[in-house]
Amino acid sequence: MKKNGVDNPAFEPPSPEQRRAAPGPGGGRGSPAAPGPSPSEEAEQEEACGWGRCAPRPLQLCNNAEGYLVFYSLLSVFQGIIVNGLINVSISTIEKRYELNSSLTGLISASYDIAFCVLCLFISFYGERGHKPRWLALASFLIGLGSLVFSLPHFASGVYKYGEKVDDTCPVTNGQFYNTTCTRGSESSLPNYLYVFILGQLILGAGGTPLYTLGTAFIDDSVPKHKAAVYIGIGYSMSLLGPAIGYVLGGQLLKIYVDFNHHVRTDITPDDPRWVGAWWVAFVACSFGTWLLVAPFSYFPRRLPGTERIKAEKVSEAHRGGKGHKDIGNNITNFPKTLWSLLKNPVLMCLVIAASVEALVATGFATFLPKFIENQFGFSSSYSATLGGVVLIPGAALGQIISGTLVSKLKMDCKNVIKFIAMTCSIALALNSVFLFAKCGNEPFAGVSETYNGTGILNNLTAPCNENCHCLRSVYLPVCGADQVQYFSPCYAGCSSVHDAKVYTNCSCIVNPKTTVNNFTNGAITGKCPSKCTVLPAFLFFFFLTVVFTFMAVTPTTVAILRCVPDMHRSFAMGVHLLFLRIVGTIPGPILFGVAIDNSCTLWSEDKCGQKGACWVYNNHLMAYTLMGISATCKVISIAFTVASFFLYKPPPVQTSSQKTIEIETSVQL
């Protein structure tokens, strides 16, 4: 037939038998047809790409699952760039610029998950029967708006003013000492911008909710069952590309001064601790980039061409054939009943809990793997973050693509998918033993792991050689002395002069040099002493394999969750899944790992008022064993719930071919 004068072979006109069988105005068989579009014309309009009757032929090129996947992946990339990339890279800069402590910036990070948890059940419940692509158009708008709001403090807070640099050498030679009086700074209005950052994160959380609930369910609606795993795996892996781009882009922009747009002259460099980079630029750019996706998602139809036949050909694999689940609509009064029917599904809840516990480990390592590498192997923060990103992001993406391809190619049913999840988690548990040989001992540290050449006591940075320097523990600038011992700062090493930007000389605490520093026997060079640990390559290799097998369970878990519930509840099941994923996994994960790492601390910083600050030195052995214990425990719990779901799962009765043929013909006629 033709639509607006254009041939459209994707839709067939109703057969004469169908027209004769269609009820008329009186509802009787063979009654005269009512005026208006025929059912096939309504279906054609509903499945055309565009707005109503405005459906240009060029838009139909994207009116398929592949076209939708392209835009879904682009939105996943932008969401990952902003939420999991730029914000993580910029958080320490925001702390410095707006005078926020880590607990407050932690609240900023948690605001995204808070919004997600509040909204995911409602959006997945009401969006199940709605226009899912237009929900994603709204998500694109909200993600762009949240990114723009997050950047607003830069435009409202004025020009950044940095203070004077604190001298970090021993002042005994010139008789000037640090002011050790406890004084409180005057109240500043900068911390009030905390609420703007929280608002931006809440909007981002609202925008991210439809993406991973309704967006994933729409993919499963639109493709044959054996292809769904590949499409979902590609979409999820693209969401991991976003953080990689965000880290690289955000890191490069931090090398540009924050107020470059005001043409402000500055005499500090990115190496100066007072430096603040242009953290806001990428947020503005990504907001406009995300808004470009609003129109494409708005043009997609409620269902893609051929979706009804695909749905009719699918055999339900819902647990016990969906017994206990009823199609009770999306009225607000039915919300608790629908939620309760999902919570009573033992297979769904076992898979959800298993995935949530795995997410706890994944988010914990995503947050603290750079810190682990930095302390175990003695690298800088930036280099450790680079190594962590090289291992985590490609490993996670590769794992999801491999698992999606295997599930698709082998055409696994729900029970075999669950078995595959248990197998990959078991391999990841075995590889978790990498922490047993990855641990490295601590290098000699004066006042922490050894005394100052027999003087002073352990766990006390002050010794006779530096007691007149009045050094501050809040100024951490580690140096490696000519005696191959690390010192907290040039001041604590007793260094009274600077040869150049990186070499300190006349260090009274360095009395047994083993080498020279720029021909100075009692000198020290900026930075930690080089680590003697040589197992880094092996650790990175086996940890990469651990990440691959850990994330090989992600896509199959999503597929199993979508299959173990009736079609009418798939989006809502994804909402329940993602709610538990955040409550049990992504929110407490970094907190649990942070507490465990803090418990391995051996040296804390203190300000002039005696307030404990950041940890400077950790017990490497204790840190490695603690993280391995948490990871292994969580993986054992995850495997136990996955195995339980395998034995609890009861597939529906097998339909005969004649029954299935009748269902397909009925669905197509309707």
Residue pairs with C-beta under 8 A, 6 or more apart in sequence:
1 7
1 8
1 11
1 12
1 13
1 40
1 41
1 44
2 8
3 44
3 45
3 48
3 55
4 53
4 55
6 57
8 44
8 48
10 44
10 47
10 305
10 306
11 40
11 43
11 44
11 47
11 305
12 40
13 38
13 40
14 22
14 38
14 39
14 40
18 669
19 33
20 29
20 30
21 29
22 33
22 39
23 29
23 31
24 30
24 31
24 32
24 33
24 34
25 31
25 32
25 34
37 45
43 308
45 52
45 53
45 55
46 301
46 302
46 303
47 63
47 301
47 302
47 303
47 304
47 305
47 307
48 55
48 60
48 63
48 301
49 55
49 59
49 60
49 62
49 63
49 299
49 300
49 301
50 56
50 59
50 299
51 298
51 299
59 299
61 67
62 68
62 70
62 71
62 296
62 299
62 300
63 300
63 301
63 304
63 305
64 304
64 305
65 219
65 222
65 223
65 231
65 304
68 133
68 218
68 219
68 222
68 300
68 304
69 219
69 231
69 234
69 235
71 136
71 293
71 296
71 297
71 300
72 136
72 211
72 215
72 219
72 235
73 234
73 235
73 238
74 238
74 293
75 136
75 139
75 140
75 143
75 211
75 215
75 290
75 293
75 297
76 211
76 235
76 236
76 238
76 239
76 242
77 238
77 239
77 241
77 242
77 245
78 143
78 242
78 286
78 289
78 290
78 293
79 143
79 204
79 207
79 208
79 211
79 239
79 242
79 290
80 239
80 240
80 241
80 242
80 243
80 245
80 246
81 242
81 243
81 245
81 246
81 249
81 282
81 286
82 143
82 146
82 147
82 150
82 204
82 242
82 246
82 283
82 286
82 290
83 112
83 204
83 208
84 242
84 243
84 246
85 242
85 243
85 244
85 245
85 246
85 247
85 249
85 250
86 246
86 249
86 250
86 279
86 282
86 283
86 286
87 108
87 109
87 150
87 201
88 109
88 243
88 246
88 247
89 246
89 247
89 250
89 251
89 254
89 279
90 250
90 254
90 279
91 105
91 108
91 109
93 254
93 258
93 276
93 277
93 279
94 100
94 105
94 108
94 197
94 279
95 101
95 102
95 105
96 276
97 157
97 160
97 190
97 258
97 276
97 279
98 153
98 157
98 190
98 191
98 193
98 194
99 188
99 190
99 191
100 191
100 194
102 614
104 191
104 194
107 194
107 198
108 194
108 197
108 198
108 201
109 201
110 587
111 197
111 198
111 201
111 202
111 205
112 201
112 202
112 204
112 205
112 208
113 205
113 582
113 586
113 587
114 202
114 205
115 201
115 202
115 203
115 204
115 205
115 206
115 209
116 205
116 208
116 209
116 578
116 579
116 582
117 579
117 582
117 583
117 587
119 205
119 206
119 209
120 209
120 213
120 575
120 578
120 579
121 335
121 339
121 572
121 575
121 576
121 579
122 335
123 135
123 209
123 210
123 213
123 214
123 575
124 209
124 213
124 214
124 217
124 571
124 572
124 573
124 574
124 575
124 576
125 330
125 335
125 338
125 339
125 571
125 572
125 575
126 330
127 135
127 210
127 213
127 214
127 571
128 214
128 217
128 330
128 568
128 569
128 570
128 571
128 572
129 330
130 214
131 302
132 210
132 214
132 215
132 217
132 218
132 221
132 302
132 571
133 218
133 297
133 298
133 299
133 300
133 301
133 302
134 297
134 298
134 300
135 210
135 214
135 215
136 210
136 211
136 214
136 215
136 218
136 297
137 293
137 294
137 295
137 297
137 298
138 207
138 210
139 207
139 208
139 209
139 210
139 211
139 215
139 297
140 207
140 290
140 291
140 293
140 294
140 297
141 207
141 290
141 291
141 294
142 203
142 204
142 206
142 207
143 203
143 204
143 207
143 208
143 290
144 207
144 286
144 287
144 288
144 289
144 290
144 291
144 294
145 203
145 207
145 287
146 200
146 201
146 202
146 203
146 204
146 205
146 206
146 207
147 200
147 204
147 283
147 284
147 286
147 287
147 290
148 200
148 283
148 284
148 287
149 196
149 199
149 200
149 203
150 196
150 197
150 200
150 201
150 204
150 283
151 200
151 280
151 283
151 284
151 287
152 196
152 200
153 193
153 196
153 197
154 258
154 279
154 280
155 280
156 193
156 196
157 190
157 193
159 259
159 262
159 264
160 258
160 259
160 276
162 266
162 268
162 274
162 275
162 276
163 274
165 272
165 273
165 274
166 178
166 472
166 475
167 178
168 475
168 477
168 489
168 490
168 491
169 490
169 491
169 495
169 496
169 497
169 498
169 504
170 466
170 468
170 469
170 471
170 490
170 491
170 494
170 495
170 496
170 508
171 177
171 178
171 469
171 470
171 491
172 468
172 469
172 496
173 496
173 497
173 506
177 470
178 470
178 471
178 472
179 608
180 470
180 472
180 608
181 608
182 608
182 609
182 610
183 608
184 609
209 578
212 574
212 578
213 571
213 574
213 575
213 578
214 571
214 574
215 235
216 232
216 235
216 558
216 562
216 574
217 562
217 570
217 571
217 574
219 228
219 231
219 232
219 235
220 228
220 232
220 562
220 570
221 303
221 307
221 310
221 311
222 303
222 304
222 307
222 310
223 231
223 310
224 310
224 313
224 314
225 314
225 315
225 563
226 408
226 411
227 408
228 408
228 559
228 562
229 403
229 404
229 405
229 407
229 408
229 555
229 556
229 559
230 404
230 405
230 408
231 404
232 404
232 555
232 558
232 559
233 400
233 401
233 403
233 404
233 405
233 555
234 401
234 404
236 400
236 404
236 554
236 555
236 558
237 396
237 397
237 398
237 400
237 401
240 393
240 396
240 397
240 400
241 393
241 397
243 389
243 393
244 389
244 393
246 282
247 385
247 389
249 282
250 279
250 282
251 382
253 277
253 278
253 279
253 281
253 282
254 270
254 277
254 278
254 279
255 270
255 277
256 277
256 278
256 281
257 264
257 266
257 275
257 276
257 277
257 278
258 276
258 277
258 278
258 279
258 280
260 278
268 274
268 275
269 275
270 277
308 667
308 668
309 664
309 667
309 668
311 567
311 667
312 663
312 664
312 667
312 668
313 660
313 664
314 567
315 655
315 660
316 322
316 566
316 567
316 652
317 413
317 414
317 563
317 564
317 651
317 652
318 325
318 563
318 564
318 565
318 566
318 652
319 345
319 346
319 347
319 348
319 564
319 565
319 648
319 649
319 650
319 651
320 650
320 652
321 651
321 652
321 653
322 565
322 566
322 652
324 341
324 344
324 345
325 341
325 342
325 345
325 565
325 566
325 568
325 569
326 337
326 341
327 566
327 568
328 334
328 337
328 338
338 569
338 572
339 572
339 576
341 569
342 348
342 565
342 569
342 572
342 573
342 576
343 349
343 576
345 564
345 565
346 644
346 645
346 648
347 564
347 645
347 648
347 649
348 561
348 564
348 565
348 573
348 576
348 577
350 641
350 642
350 644
350 645
350 648
351 418
351 421
351 557
351 560
351 561
351 564
351 577
351 641
351 642
351 645
352 561
352 576
352 577
352 580
352 581
353 580
353 584
353 641
354 421
354 425
354 557
354 637
354 638
354 639
354 641
354 642
354 645
355 553
355 554
355 557
355 577
355 580
355 581
355 585
355 638
356 580
356 581
356 583
356 584
356 585
357 584
357 585
357 634
357 635
357 637
357 638
357 641
358 425
358 550
358 553
358 554
358 585
358 634
358 635
358 638
359 581
359 584
359 585
359 586
359 589
360 584
360 585
360 586
360 588
360 589
360 592
360 634
361 550
361 589
361 630
361 631
361 634
361 635
362 396
362 550
362 551
362 585
362 589
363 585
363 586
363 589
363 590
364 589
364 590
364 592
364 593
364 630
365 392
365 593
365 627
365 631
366 392
367 589
367 590
367 593
367 594
368 590
368 593
368 594
368 597
368 627
369 388
369 391
369 392
370 381
370 384
370 385
370 387
370 388
371 384
371 597
372 597
372 623
372 624
372 627
373 379
373 384
373 387
373 388
373 536
374 380
374 381
374 384
375 618
375 620
375 623
376 438
376 439
376 440
376 531
376 533
376 620
376 623
376 624
377 384
377 440
377 531
377 533
377 536
378 443
378 528
378 529
378 530
378 531
378 533
379 387
379 531
380 527
387 540
390 540
391 540
391 543
391 544
391 547
392 547
394 544
395 544
395 545
395 546
395 547
395 548
395 551
396 547
396 548
396 550
396 551
396 554
397 551
398 548
398 551
399 547
399 548
399 549
399 550
399 551
399 552
399 554
400 551
400 552
400 554
400 555
402 548
402 552
403 420
403 424
403 551
403 552
403 553
403 554
403 555
403 556
404 555
404 556
406 412
406 420
407 417
407 420
407 555
407 556
407 559
410 416
412 420
412 556
413 651
414 560
414 563
414 564
414 649
414 651
415 646
415 649
415 651
417 556
417 559
417 560
417 563
418 556
418 560
418 642
418 645
418 646
418 649
419 646
420 556
421 553
421 556
421 557
421 560
421 642
422 639
422 642
422 643
422 646
424 549
424 550
424 552
424 553
424 556
425 549
425 550
425 553
425 635
425 638
425 639
425 642
426 639
427 549
428 546
428 549
428 550
428 553
428 635
429 632
429 635
429 636
429 639
431 542
431 543
431 545
431 546
431 549
432 546
432 628
432 631
432 632
432 635
433 628
434 539
434 542
434 543
434 546
435 624
435 625
435 627
435 628
435 631
436 624
436 628
437 535
437 538
437 539
438 535
438 538
438 539
438 543
438 624
439 620
439 621
439 623
439 624
439 625
440 531
440 533
440 535
440 620
441 533
441 620
441 621
442 448
442 449
442 617
442 618
442 619
442 620
443 449
443 486
443 528
443 529
443 531
443 532
444 450
444 484
444 485
444 486
444 529
445 485
445 486
445 487
445 488
445 603
445 617
446 452
446 461
446 463
446 481
446 485
446 486
446 487
446 488
446 492
446 493
446 509
447 456
447 458
447 459
447 460
447 461
447 462
447 463
447 488
447 492
448 458
448 459
448 461
448 602
448 603
448 617
449 458
449 602
450 458
450 485
451 457
451 458
451 463
452 463
452 464
452 465
452 466
452 509
453 465
453 509
453 511
453 512
455 463
455 464
455 465
456 462
456 463
456 464
459 602
459 603
461 471
461 473
461 488
461 492
461 603
462 471
462 492
463 509
465 494
465 508
465 509
465 511
466 491
466 492
466 493
466 494
466 508
466 509
469 491
469 492
469 494
471 488
471 489
471 491
471 492
472 491
472 607
472 608
473 488
473 605
473 606
473 607
474 605
474 606
474 607
474 608
474 613
475 489
475 491
476 488
476 489
476 605
476 614
476 616
477 488
477 489
477 490
477 526
478 486
478 487
478 488
478 489
478 526
478 527
478 528
478 616
479 486
479 487
479 489
479 490
479 493
479 495
479 504
479 524
479 525
479 526
479 527
480 486
480 487
480 524
480 525
480 527
480 528
480 529
480 530
481 487
481 493
481 507
481 509
481 510
481 513
481 517
481 523
481 524
482 510
482 513
482 514
482 515
482 516
482 517
482 520
482 521
482 522
482 523
482 524
483 510
483 511
483 512
483 513
483 514
484 514
484 515
484 529
485 510
485 529
486 528
486 529
487 493
487 509
487 524
488 603
488 616
490 498
490 504
490 507
490 524
492 509
493 504
493 507
493 508
493 509
493 510
493 524
494 506
494 507
494 508
494 509
494 510
495 504
495 505
495 506
495 507
495 508
495 523
495 524
496 505
496 506
496 507
496 508
497 504
497 505
497 506
498 504
498 505
499 505
499 518
499 520
499 523
500 518
501 526
502 525
502 526
502 527
503 517
503 518
503 520
503 523
503 524
503 525
503 526
504 523
504 524
504 525
504 526
505 517
505 520
505 522
505 523
506 522
507 522
507 523
507 524
508 522
510 522
510 523
510 524
511 522
513 521
513 522
516 523
517 523
517 524
517 525
518 525
558 574
558 577
560 645
561 573
561 574
561 577
562 570
562 573
562 574
564 649
565 573
592 630
593 627
593 630
596 623
596 626
596 627
596 630
597 615
597 618
597 623
597 626
597 627
598 615
599 622
599 626
600 618
600 619
600 620
600 622
600 623
600 626
601 615
601 617
601 618
601 619
602 617
602 618
602 619
603 615
603 616
603 617
604 612
604 613
604 614
604 615
604 616
605 612
605 613
605 614
605 615
605 616
606 612
606 613
607 613
655 663
